[in-house]
Amino acid sequence: MEFFGSKGIKKELIAGFAAVVIFSSLISYLIILIWTRSSFDDLVKANDVEVADEYARILGEFYTAHQSWEGLELYLREYGRTLPEGEESIARTDDRRHPKDHDLPLIVLDNQGRCVYTGISPRDDDEDPVGKLKLSQGTEILSDGAIAGYVYFKSMIFRSYNPQEQAFLISLAKSLGLSVLVGLILSLILGTTLAARFARPIILLDEAVKRIAEGDRNAQVEVTRRDEIGSLADSFNQMSRRLKLTEEARQNLLADIAHELRTPVSILQANLEMILEGVYTADKQKLKSLYKETVLMTSLIKDLRSLSDLEVGITEMEPERIGLSSFVHDTCVKYAPLFREKGIALEYDLDDTLWIYADEDKIRQVLGNLLGNALKYAPESTKVVIRTEKYDKDGITGQARITVSDEGTGVPEDSLDKIFDRFYRVDQSRSRQSGGRGLGLAISKRIVEMSRGRMGACQNEPRGLSVWFSLPCSEKSCP
């Protein structure tokens, strides 16, 4: 819809509102006018029947006195002249339907249905009204207890109004029309106000969307309503914040990848230049050192590819029912020699009743990553505890939790959530060899989330770090 030659939701709302109001007002006007006129016609007819009863009494006296209808027309004309001015006006009917001067708007039939008097002349386009009359619809004229004839007055013959009745109907139509017009004007004013109120947040939202399209990731709109428009504005704000975070994450990811790849590439380039210039000899030991750098780069690229596949949903999950206690025990047995070599005790606190439904290989990768981190950061002569338990807290129900706790230096409180970010290291000065690439926990968390679980970390009392993840229990488990 176009309004005043231009498009706009505000103008469309006003135009639509105006169309609805005008249409409904006209319909209401016609319905009220028709219903009122019909009710008024019934009232006029009932009044005319009462008048006909009075004429029937007078005509009955005339017939009793004359024993015939001869001289009736002259009598009624004389009777009409003797009516008071007000009653004569009431008795008169529409001039278009009653052209006879000084005649009363009535018809008298004898007891055989023959017309003995008519004070009404038909218009050119009307049929003779006498032929349409039915005796059952007339008022009986009685003389000495017998029916002498029938009388019909005004609206008993056809719909007709006297001047006062016509004036009332005209006044009624004007009053209704004026009321509808005032209501229409007020409705349009109110509609314009409401349209502006509804359109304003949408216009602001449109401006914010354009700012987003132009690259402004800080675009936000004020949420001033608690309806669908307010919900839309709130969703936009969330989308804007998510886009901002995504853009920041993308920029950080590119910077982190460049940083991570720069060192091994620089090492390879420098050593190869030295070999080409004859400074270094391309012996087995030197080539073996360069080979380790390529292995490191391959491993980094593989981890990045795994994380990317998980985030875009390419990696397929093959869930199955797993006995959690035996699964954790079997995995820890493989790592036990490494823990013994470093002098770290590996302890278990396992619930034999828990079963989970997940991809065994992927969850083994997650648990292996947690054990590897604990082995890396736990000091000698300490212990690492692996615990499994049913978990029904913090709004989580029907899940089993696996926790790996060490007694190392721990992680600052403000870094607990960040350790799951890509390339994040608590100690930024830590090397890749001693501190890892910062991708293991990011990959692990994504695997857990794809398995409909959750992952987090907390401080281990009295010292150290506890990293946990929870997974849905399978059927007939976690009672």
Backbone torsions as a table, in degrees:
resi	resn	phi	psi	omega
1	MET	NA	135.2	176.2
2	GLU	-114.0	139.5	-175.4
3	PHE	-129.2	121.7	-177.2
4	PHE	57.6	34.0	173.1
5	GLY	79.9	1.6	-179.7
6	SER	-139.6	155.6	-178.5
7	LYS	-92.4	152.9	177.8
8	GLY	169.5	138.8	-176.3
9	ILE	-64.3	-34.7	178.8
10	LYS	-63.5	-46.4	179.7
11	LYS	-66.8	-37.0	177.7
12	GLU	-66.0	-39.4	177.7
13	LEU	-64.6	-43.4	179.2
14	ILE	-63.5	-46.0	-179.8
15	ALA	-63.0	-43.9	178.4
16	GLY	-64.1	-43.0	179.4
17	PHE	-63.6	-42.8	179.3
18	ALA	-62.3	-43.0	179.6
19	ALA	-61.6	-43.6	179.7
20	VAL	-64.4	-44.1	-178.2
21	VAL	-65.6	-44.4	-179.4
22	ILE	-63.1	-46.9	-179.1
23	PHE	-62.5	-48.6	-178.9
24	SER	-65.8	-34.5	179.1
25	SER	-67.0	-43.4	178.8
26	LEU	-63.9	-43.2	178.6
27	ILE	-62.6	-45.1	179.2
28	SER	-61.7	-42.0	179.6
29	TYR	-60.0	-46.8	-178.5
30	LEU	-66.1	-42.7	-179.1
31	ILE	-63.5	-46.0	-179.4
32	ILE	-64.7	-42.2	-178.8
33	LEU	-64.5	-44.8	-179.7
34	ILE	-65.3	-44.5	-179.3
35	TRP	-65.2	-41.9	-180.0
36	THR	-65.5	-42.3	-179.6
37	ARG	-66.5	-38.3	177.8
38	SER	-63.0	-43.8	178.2
39	SER	-65.1	-38.5	179.1
40	PHE	-66.4	-38.8	177.2
41	ASP	-61.2	-41.4	178.0
42	ASP	-62.3	-40.1	179.3
43	LEU	-65.9	-44.5	179.0
44	VAL	-61.8	-42.2	-179.0
45	LYS	-65.4	-40.8	178.2
46	ALA	-63.0	-38.4	178.4
47	ASN	-67.7	-39.0	179.7
48	ASP	-67.4	-33.0	176.4
49	VAL	-63.6	-39.7	177.0
50	GLU	-63.7	-42.2	177.0
51	VAL	-63.1	-41.0	178.7
52	ALA	-61.4	-36.2	177.4
53	ASP	-61.8	-40.4	179.1
54	GLU	-66.6	-42.3	177.8
55	TYR	-65.0	-36.6	178.5
56	ALA	-60.6	-37.7	178.0
57	ARG	-65.5	-44.6	-178.8
58	ILE	-66.1	-43.7	-179.5
59	LEU	-67.3	-33.4	176.3
60	GLY	-63.8	-39.7	177.1
61	GLU	-64.8	-39.3	178.9
62	PHE	-62.7	-46.8	-177.7
63	TYR	-65.5	-38.8	179.7
64	THR	-63.7	-37.5	-178.7
65	ALA	-73.9	-34.6	-175.8
66	HIS	-105.5	-15.2	-177.6
67	GLN	56.2	22.9	174.5
68	SER	-166.3	174.9	180.0
69	TRP	-100.0	10.3	179.3
70	GLU	-66.0	137.7	179.9
71	GLY	81.0	7.2	-177.2
72	LEU	-65.4	-41.6	-176.1
73	GLU	-63.2	-43.5	178.9
74	LEU	-64.6	-38.6	-179.9
75	TYR	-62.8	-45.5	-177.6
76	LEU	-68.8	-34.3	177.5
77	ARG	-65.7	-43.7	177.9
78	GLU	-65.0	-37.4	179.5
79	TYR	-65.3	-38.4	179.1
80	GLY	-65.3	-33.8	-179.9
81	ARG	-71.3	-25.1	-177.1
82	THR	-87.4	-5.5	178.1
83	LEU	-66.7	143.9	173.4
84	PRO	-58.6	158.8	-174.5
85	GLU	-57.7	-42.7	-179.6
86	GLY	-66.6	-44.5	-178.9
87	GLU	-68.0	-34.6	177.7
88	GLU	-63.9	-39.1	179.0
89	SER	-65.3	-39.9	178.5
90	ILE	-65.8	-38.0	-177.9
91	ALA	-70.3	-29.3	-179.4
92	ARG	-67.7	150.1	179.4
93	THR	-118.0	-171.1	-178.6
94	ASP	-55.6	125.2	-177.4
95	ASP	-59.2	-29.6	-179.4
96	ARG	-68.0	-27.4	-179.3
97	ARG	-102.0	-6.5	-177.0
98	HIS	-137.5	77.0	-176.2
99	PRO	-78.4	-12.9	-177.8
100	LYS	-73.5	125.1	177.9
101	ASP	-73.4	138.8	174.5
102	HIS	63.5	14.0	175.7
103	ASP	-97.1	148.0	177.7
104	LEU	-85.4	142.4	-177.2
105	PRO	-78.2	67.2	178.7
106	LEU	-144.3	164.2	176.9
107	ILE	-129.1	136.6	179.2
108	VAL	-119.1	128.2	175.2
109	LEU	-113.5	147.8	175.1
110	ASP	-79.7	-176.6	-175.3
111	ASN	-71.2	-7.1	175.7
112	GLN	-100.3	0.2	178.2
113	GLY	89.2	10.5	178.6
114	ARG	-87.4	142.9	-177.3
115	CYS	-76.2	125.8	177.4
116	VAL	-111.2	-14.3	175.2
117	TYR	-161.6	137.8	170.4
118	THR	-140.2	129.1	176.8
119	GLY	-104.5	15.2	-176.3
120	ILE	-126.7	129.5	175.2
121	SER	-108.0	135.3	-179.9
122	PRO	-72.7	154.0	172.4
123	ARG	-76.5	171.3	-177.3
124	ASP	-60.4	-33.4	-176.1
125	ASP	-94.9	6.5	178.8
126	ASP	-105.0	149.4	171.0
127	GLU	-78.7	166.7	176.9
128	ASP	-61.5	118.2	-176.6
129	PRO	-63.0	-24.9	-177.5
130	VAL	-63.8	-36.4	-177.4
131	GLY	-68.6	-16.7	-178.7
132	LYS	-92.8	-8.6	-174.0
133	LEU	-77.4	143.2	175.2
134	LYS	-114.3	138.8	-177.8
135	LEU	-60.5	-33.8	-177.4
136	SER	-67.2	-19.3	-177.8
137	GLN	-93.9	-7.8	-178.9
138	GLY	-91.0	167.6	176.7
139	THR	-94.0	126.4	-175.4
140	GLU	-68.9	137.0	173.4
141	ILE	-101.4	118.3	-174.9
142	LEU	-105.7	137.8	175.3
143	SER	-136.3	116.7	-177.1
144	ASP	54.7	36.7	176.0
145	GLY	83.8	-4.3	-179.9
146	ALA	-108.9	155.0	179.6
147	ILE	-78.6	118.3	179.6
148	ALA	-98.5	-18.3	-179.0
149	GLY	172.6	-167.6	-178.6
150	TYR	-138.9	142.5	179.6
151	VAL	-121.1	141.6	178.9
152	TYR	-128.2	129.8	-176.3
153	PHE	-120.4	126.7	171.2
154	LYS	45.6	-105.2	-172.8
155	SER	-69.4	-8.3	173.3
156	MET	-73.8	-15.4	-179.2
157	ILE	-96.9	-52.3	173.2
158	PHE	-159.0	165.0	-178.3
159	ARG	-64.7	121.7	-177.0
160	SER	-154.1	147.3	-177.4
161	TYR	-126.9	146.3	171.8
162	ASN	-82.2	172.2	-176.4
163	PRO	-55.5	-40.6	179.7
164	GLN	-64.6	-40.7	179.8
165	GLU	-67.8	-39.9	176.9
166	GLN	-62.5	-43.0	179.8
167	ALA	-62.2	-37.6	178.6
168	PHE	-64.9	-45.1	180.0
169	LEU	-63.7	-40.6	178.5
170	ILE	-63.8	-44.0	178.5
171	SER	-62.6	-40.6	179.0
172	LEU	-62.8	-45.1	180.0
173	ALA	-62.6	-40.6	178.5
174	LYS	-65.6	-42.0	-179.5
175	SER	-64.1	-44.0	178.1
176	LEU	-63.1	-43.6	179.7
177	GLY	-62.2	-41.4	179.1
178	LEU	-65.9	-40.0	178.5
179	SER	-63.1	-43.3	178.8
180	VAL	-64.0	-40.6	-179.5
181	LEU	-64.6	-44.7	178.6
182	VAL	-63.2	-43.8	178.2
183	GLY	-61.8	-37.7	179.0
184	LEU	-65.1	-44.3	179.9
185	ILE	-63.6	-45.8	179.0
186	LEU	-63.2	-39.1	179.8
187	SER	-65.3	-39.2	179.0
188	LEU	-67.2	-39.3	177.1
189	ILE	-63.4	-46.3	178.5
190	LEU	-64.9	-40.0	179.2
191	GLY	-63.6	-39.0	177.3
192	THR	-63.0	-41.8	178.6
193	THR	-64.1	-45.7	179.9
194	LEU	-65.7	-39.4	179.5
195	ALA	-62.2	-41.6	178.0
196	ALA	-64.8	-37.9	-179.7
197	ARG	-66.7	-40.0	179.2
198	PHE	-75.9	-34.7	-174.9
199	ALA	-76.6	-31.1	-174.4
200	ARG	-56.7	-52.1	179.8
201	PRO	-64.0	-30.5	178.6
202	ILE	-70.8	-38.9	177.4
203	ILE	-64.0	-43.3	177.9
204	LEU	-62.7	-39.2	178.6
205	LEU	-65.5	-39.3	178.0
206	ASP	-62.9	-41.6	178.4
207	GLU	-63.9	-39.2	179.1
208	ALA	-67.1	-38.4	177.9
209	VAL	-62.4	-41.0	178.3
210	LYS	-63.7	-37.7	177.6
211	ARG	-64.6	-38.8	176.4
212	ILE	-62.3	-43.3	-179.3
213	ALA	-63.9	-28.5	179.3
214	GLU	-84.6	-1.3	175.2
215	GLY	105.9	1.6	179.9
216	ASP	-84.3	102.3	-177.6
217	ARG	-82.7	-0.3	179.8
218	ASN	-97.7	5.4	-177.2
219	ALA	-64.1	128.5	177.9
220	GLN	-139.3	154.8	175.5
221	VAL	-122.0	148.6	-179.6
222	GLU	-77.3	130.4	178.6
223	VAL	-93.1	107.1	-177.0
224	THR	-114.1	0.5	-177.0
225	ARG	-127.7	160.0	178.8
226	ARG	-118.8	33.3	178.6
227	ASP	-117.7	-161.1	-177.7
228	GLU	-61.6	-35.4	178.7
229	ILE	-67.6	-41.3	176.2
230	GLY	-62.8	-39.9	177.5
231	SER	-64.1	-38.4	177.5
232	LEU	-63.9	-43.1	178.6
233	ALA	-63.1	-41.5	179.2
234	ASP	-65.1	-40.6	177.7
235	SER	-64.0	-38.1	177.4
236	PHE	-62.8	-44.4	179.6
237	ASN	-60.0	-42.2	177.4
238	GLN	-63.3	-42.5	178.5
239	MET	-61.9	-41.7	-179.7
240	SER	-62.9	-43.9	178.8
241	ARG	-64.8	-39.7	179.5
242	ARG	-65.7	-39.6	177.1
243	LEU	-63.0	-39.7	179.3
244	LYS	-63.9	-45.0	179.1
245	LEU	-64.9	-40.0	179.2
246	THR	-63.6	-42.1	179.2
247	GLU	-64.6	-42.2	177.7
248	GLU	-64.1	-40.7	178.8
249	ALA	-64.3	-39.4	179.2
250	ARG	-63.7	-45.0	179.8
251	GLN	-64.7	-40.9	178.5
252	ASN	-65.5	-39.4	-179.9
253	LEU	-62.1	-45.4	179.3
254	LEU	-61.9	-42.7	179.3
255	ALA	-64.9	-40.7	-178.9
256	ASP	-67.5	-41.4	179.1
257	ILE	-62.6	-44.6	178.4
258	ALA	-60.5	-40.6	-179.8
259	HIS	-66.5	-44.0	-177.5
260	GLU	-67.6	-35.5	-178.2
261	LEU	-83.9	-21.6	-175.4
262	ARG	-62.9	-42.8	-176.0
263	THR	-64.6	-54.2	-180.0
264	PRO	-64.1	-35.5	178.4
265	VAL	-66.4	-41.1	179.2
266	SER	-64.3	-40.5	178.8
267	ILE	-62.7	-46.2	179.4
268	LEU	-61.6	-45.2	-177.7
269	GLN	-63.5	-46.5	-178.0
270	ALA	-63.4	-44.3	-179.2
271	ASN	-66.6	-40.7	178.9
272	LEU	-65.1	-37.9	176.6
273	GLU	-62.5	-42.0	178.8
274	MET	-63.6	-39.0	179.2
275	ILE	-66.6	-43.5	-179.3
276	LEU	-65.1	-32.3	180.0
277	GLU	-86.0	-3.6	176.6
278	GLY	86.1	4.8	179.1
279	VAL	-70.0	-45.2	176.9
280	TYR	-105.8	151.8	174.7
281	THR	-94.6	134.8	-179.8
282	ALA	-77.5	62.2	178.8
283	ASP	-86.4	177.0	-175.9
284	LYS	-62.3	-41.2	-178.0
285	GLN	-64.4	-42.3	-179.7
286	LYS	-67.4	-43.0	179.1
287	LEU	-65.3	-35.2	177.4
288	LYS	-64.1	-38.1	178.2
289	SER	-65.9	-41.9	178.2
290	LEU	-67.7	-34.0	179.0
291	TYR	-63.0	-38.1	179.0
292	LYS	-61.3	-36.6	178.4
293	GLU	-66.6	-38.0	178.0
294	THR	-68.1	-35.8	176.3
295	VAL	-63.0	-41.0	178.6
296	LEU	-62.5	-43.0	178.6
297	MET	-64.9	-41.3	179.4
298	THR	-63.1	-42.5	179.2
299	SER	-63.8	-40.4	178.8
300	LEU	-64.1	-45.2	179.8
301	ILE	-64.8	-38.0	178.2
302	LYS	-63.4	-43.5	179.0
303	ASP	-64.5	-41.3	178.2
304	LEU	-62.5	-40.5	179.0
305	ARG	-65.9	-41.6	179.0
306	SER	-62.1	-44.2	179.9
307	LEU	-65.2	-40.8	179.4
308	SER	-63.9	-43.6	179.2
309	ASP	-62.7	-38.3	178.9
310	LEU	-66.9	-40.9	-176.3
311	GLU	-71.2	-33.7	179.4
312	VAL	-91.2	-1.8	175.2
313	GLY	81.9	18.7	179.5
314	ILE	-76.5	-36.0	-178.2
315	THR	-63.9	127.9	179.7
316	GLU	-89.7	137.1	177.2
317	MET	-103.0	136.5	178.8
318	GLU	-121.2	79.5	-174.9
319	PRO	-70.1	149.8	176.5
320	GLU	-151.9	165.6	-179.5
321	ARG	-80.2	125.6	-173.6
322	ILE	-127.2	131.2	171.6
323	GLY	-74.9	111.8	-169.2
324	LEU	-63.9	-42.0	-176.4
325	SER	-61.7	-50.8	-178.7
326	SER	-67.2	-35.6	179.3
327	PHE	-62.6	-48.0	-179.5
328	VAL	-65.3	-42.4	-178.5
329	HIS	-62.7	-45.6	-179.4
330	ASP	-62.4	-40.0	180.0
331	THR	-66.4	-42.6	-178.2
332	CYS	-67.5	-32.8	179.1
333	VAL	-59.2	-36.0	-179.6
334	LYS	-68.4	-29.2	-178.7
335	TYR	-92.3	-11.0	-174.4
336	ALA	-55.8	-43.9	-179.9
337	PRO	-59.6	-36.8	179.6
338	LEU	-66.1	-39.2	178.9
339	PHE	-68.6	-40.3	178.4
340	ARG	-64.4	-38.5	-178.9
341	GLU	-62.4	-34.1	-179.7
342	LYS	-91.0	-4.1	178.7
343	GLY	78.0	32.0	179.3
344	ILE	-111.3	129.7	178.8
345	ALA	-79.8	137.1	179.1
346	LEU	-112.2	112.9	-175.4
347	GLU	-115.3	155.8	-176.0
348	TYR	-124.0	145.4	169.8
349	ASP	-140.9	84.9	-168.4
350	LEU	-110.8	141.6	175.4
351	ASP	-98.7	114.3	-175.1
352	ASP	-72.9	-9.1	-174.6
353	THR	-91.9	-5.8	-172.6
354	LEU	-90.5	135.4	174.2
355	TRP	-129.2	143.0	179.2
356	ILE	-122.3	165.9	178.2
357	TYR	-123.5	102.5	-174.6
358	ALA	-160.4	173.7	175.9
359	ASP	-79.3	113.7	-172.7
360	GLU	-60.8	-44.2	-178.0
361	ASP	-64.6	-41.5	-179.1
362	LYS	-67.8	-42.4	-179.6
363	ILE	-69.2	-32.4	175.2
364	ARG	-65.1	-35.4	176.3
365	GLN	-64.0	-41.2	178.7
366	VAL	-63.1	-49.5	-178.7
367	LEU	-64.1	-39.5	178.0
368	GLY	-62.3	-36.8	178.2
369	ASN	-65.7	-40.5	179.0
370	LEU	-67.0	-40.6	178.1
371	LEU	-66.2	-39.3	178.4
372	GLY	-63.4	-40.8	178.1
373	ASN	-65.8	-41.8	178.9
374	ALA	-62.8	-41.5	178.4
375	LEU	-62.9	-35.6	-176.3
376	LYS	-73.1	-38.1	-171.1
377	TYR	-106.0	-13.2	179.9
378	ALA	-76.8	132.2	179.1
379	PRO	-70.2	163.2	176.1
380	GLU	-64.1	156.1	178.2
381	SER	62.5	25.7	173.0
382	THR	-115.8	-172.5	-179.5
383	LYS	-132.9	153.7	173.9
384	VAL	-120.3	128.6	-176.0
385	VAL	-113.4	130.2	175.4
386	ILE	-108.7	124.5	-175.7
387	ARG	-127.8	137.7	171.8
388	THR	-120.8	141.2	-177.2
389	GLU	-159.7	155.8	171.5
390	LYS	-72.3	139.2	-175.3
391	TYR	-128.1	118.0	177.4
392	ASP	-134.7	62.9	-179.1
393	LYS	-139.2	167.5	175.0
394	ASP	54.4	36.0	179.1
395	GLY	79.5	4.8	179.4
396	ILE	-101.4	130.3	177.5
397	THR	-133.6	151.6	175.9
398	GLY	65.8	35.4	179.2
399	GLN	-130.0	154.7	175.9
400	ALA	-108.6	137.2	-177.2
401	ARG	-110.8	135.7	174.8
402	ILE	-114.7	124.0	-177.0
403	THR	-122.8	133.5	174.5
404	VAL	-115.8	115.7	-175.8
405	SER	-116.9	133.6	175.9
406	ASP	-119.3	176.3	179.7
407	GLU	-118.6	37.9	-179.7
408	GLY	-83.2	-156.9	-177.8
409	THR	-76.3	-13.6	179.3
410	GLY	76.8	-168.8	-176.9
411	VAL	-133.4	137.3	176.5
412	PRO	-55.7	150.3	-175.5
413	GLU	-57.4	-38.4	-177.1
414	ASP	-77.4	-1.7	179.7
415	SER	-109.3	-0.1	-175.1
416	LEU	-60.8	-40.6	-179.9
417	ASP	-81.0	-25.4	-175.0
418	LYS	-78.0	-19.8	-177.0
419	ILE	-65.0	-13.8	178.4
420	PHE	-93.7	1.2	176.3
421	ASP	-80.7	154.2	179.5
422	ARG	-65.1	134.6	175.0
423	PHE	64.5	12.7	-178.7
424	TYR	-82.1	134.6	173.4
425	ARG	-130.0	135.7	178.1
426	VAL	-61.5	-44.7	177.2
427	ASP	-100.9	102.5	-175.5
428	GLN	-65.0	-19.2	-179.1
429	SER	-85.4	-7.1	-177.6
430	ARG	-69.6	138.5	-177.5
431	SER	-78.1	167.9	178.1
432	ARG	-65.2	-34.0	-176.8
433	GLN	-69.1	-38.4	-177.2
434	SER	-93.6	-26.9	-174.8
435	GLY	-112.7	-1.6	-179.7
436	GLY	79.0	179.4	-177.0
437	ARG	-94.9	-5.6	179.5
438	GLY	75.8	26.1	179.3
439	LEU	-114.6	-19.7	-174.2
440	GLY	-59.6	-49.5	-178.9
441	LEU	-69.2	-33.0	177.4
442	ALA	-63.8	-43.6	177.9
443	ILE	-65.8	-43.1	-178.9
444	SER	-61.3	-43.8	-178.8
445	LYS	-64.5	-38.2	179.5
446	ARG	-66.5	-38.9	177.5
447	ILE	-62.3	-45.3	-180.0
448	VAL	-62.1	-43.2	-179.9
449	GLU	-65.2	-36.9	176.8
450	MET	-68.9	-19.3	176.9
451	SER	-92.6	15.5	-179.8
452	ARG	63.8	34.1	178.4
453	GLY	-118.7	-171.5	179.8
454	ARG	-135.2	158.2	-178.6
455	MET	-143.1	143.1	-179.7
456	GLY	-163.1	-176.3	-178.7
457	ALA	-144.9	154.1	177.3
458	CYS	-151.8	164.3	178.5
459	GLN	-69.8	140.9	178.0
460	ASN	-98.4	125.8	-179.3
461	GLU	-87.4	136.6	2.9
462	PRO	-83.8	-15.0	178.8
463	ARG	-154.2	160.1	179.1
464	GLY	107.5	-168.8	-175.5
465	LEU	-133.1	140.2	174.2
466	SER	-117.9	122.4	176.1
467	VAL	-112.4	130.8	-174.6
468	TRP	-131.8	158.4	168.6
469	PHE	-146.8	146.4	-179.2
470	SER	-120.4	145.1	-178.8
471	LEU	-133.1	152.4	179.4
472	PRO	-63.1	138.3	174.6
473	CYS	-73.2	149.7	174.5
474	SER	-80.1	173.6	178.7
475	GLU	-62.5	152.5	-179.7
476	LYS	63.6	28.4	177.9
477	SER	-139.9	164.2	-178.5
478	CYS	51.7	58.8	-176.8
479	PRO	-64.0	NA	NA
